[in-house]
Amino acid sequence: MSQPENPYQAPTSTIAVDRPAPVPRTGPRPRALWVLLGCYAITYVLEVVALTSMGPDGGQQITGPLGMGAYSLMIGICLWRGVNWVRMWVVLSTVLTLLVLWMLANRGMVGEQPVLVMACLLRISVAVMLFLPSVHRWFSPRGT
């Protein structure tokens, strides 16, 4: 009779567990997301107009609008795809927008910069629209 080496020894077999693959988003994008993306695009246009009208060269510099365009395009693509971290990034950038709006109001420049004020208000509305229920569902992670 042979006995096992150690009856109290734990089994040495391994179990491999793979993470479940995320379920792809199906169905149409919510209408509120389309509105949000449209407002974000209009915000970019208004910011470029405000930037070029304030420039010392009379709008001859192109690096600012190009940089803002690349940034806005990246954020827009992430919003389109439903990348969740971009929501928090937009909210954080909206805090900066609130500071700009507060600075304009503090210095009495709201009437002098109507395009910039409209861009700030539109950016704030985009951040608010990110938390609408239909948009929130679009950004929620999907598991199996």
HUBEL-V149079 format. One record per residue. N is the residue number from 1. RES is the residue in three letters. SS is DSSP state (h for helix, s for strand, l for the rest). Layout:
n: [N & N]
res: [RES & RES]
ss: [SS & SS]
This chain:
n: [1 & 2 & 3 & 4 & 5 & 6 & 7 & 8 & 9 & 10 & 11 & 12 & 13 & 14 & 15 & 16 & 17 & 18 & 19 & 20 & 21 & 22 & 23 & 24 & 25 & 26 & 27 & 28 & 29 & 30 & 31 & 32 & 33 & 34 & 35 & 36 & 37 & 38 & 39 & 40 & 41 & 42 & 43 & 44 & 45 & 46 & 47 & 48 & 49 & 50 & 51 & 52 & 53 & 54 & 55 & 56 & 57 & 58 & 59 & 60 & 61 & 62 & 63 & 64 & 65 & 66 & 67 & 68 & 69 & 70 & 71 & 72 & 73 & 74 & 75 & 76 & 77 & 78 & 79 & 80 & 81 & 82 & 83 & 84 & 85 & 86 & 87 & 88 & 89 & 90 & 91 & 92 & 93 & 94 & 95 & 96 & 97 & 98 & 99 & 100 & 101 & 102 & 103 & 104 & 105 & 106 & 107 & 108 & 109 & 110 & 111 & 112 & 113 & 114 & 115 & 116 & 117 & 118 & 119 & 120 & 121 & 122 & 123 & 124 & 125 & 126 & 127 & 128 & 129 & 130 & 131 & 132 & 133 & 134 & 135 & 136 & 137 & 138 & 139 & 140 & 141 & 142 & 143 & 144]
res: [MET & SER & GLN & PRO & GLU & ASN & PRO & TYR & GLN & ALA & PRO & THR & SER & THR & ILE & ALA & VAL & ASP & ARG & PRO & ALA & PRO & VAL & PRO & ARG & THR & GLY & PRO & ARG & PRO & ARG & ALA & LEU & TRP & VAL & LEU & LEU & GLY & CYS & TYR & ALA & ILE & THR & TYR & VAL & LEU & GLU & VAL & VAL & ALA & LEU & THR & SER & MET & GLY & PRO & ASP & GLY & GLY & GLN & GLN & ILE & THR & GLY & PRO & LEU & GLY & MET & GLY & ALA & TYR & SER & LEU & MET & ILE & GLY & ILE & CYS & LEU & TRP & ARG & GLY & VAL & ASN & TRP & VAL & ARG & MET & TRP & VAL & VAL & LEU & SER & THR & VAL & LEU & THR & LEU & LEU & VAL & LEU & TRP & MET & LEU & ALA & ASN & ARG & GLY & MET & VAL & GLY & GLU & GLN & PRO & VAL & LEU & VAL & MET & ALA & CYS & LEU & LEU & ARG & ILE & SER & VAL & ALA & VAL & MET & LEU & PHE & LEU & PRO & SER & VAL & HIS & ARG & TRP & PHE & SER & PRO & ARG & GLY & THR]
ss: [l & l & l & l & l & l & l & l & l & l & l & l & l & l & l & l & l & l & l & l & l & l & l & l & l & l & l & l & l & l & h & h & h & h & h & h & h & h & h & h & h & h & h & h & h & h & h & h & h & h & h & h & h & h & l & l & l & l & l & l & l & l & h & h & h & h & h & h & h & h & h & h & h & h & h & h & h & h & h & h & h & l & l & l & h & h & h & h & h & h & h & h & h & h & h & h & h & h & h & h & h & h & h & h & h & h & l & l & l & l & l & l & l & h & h & h & h & h & h & h & h & h & h & h & h & h & h & h & h & l & l & l & h & h & h & h & h & h & h & l & l & l & l & l]
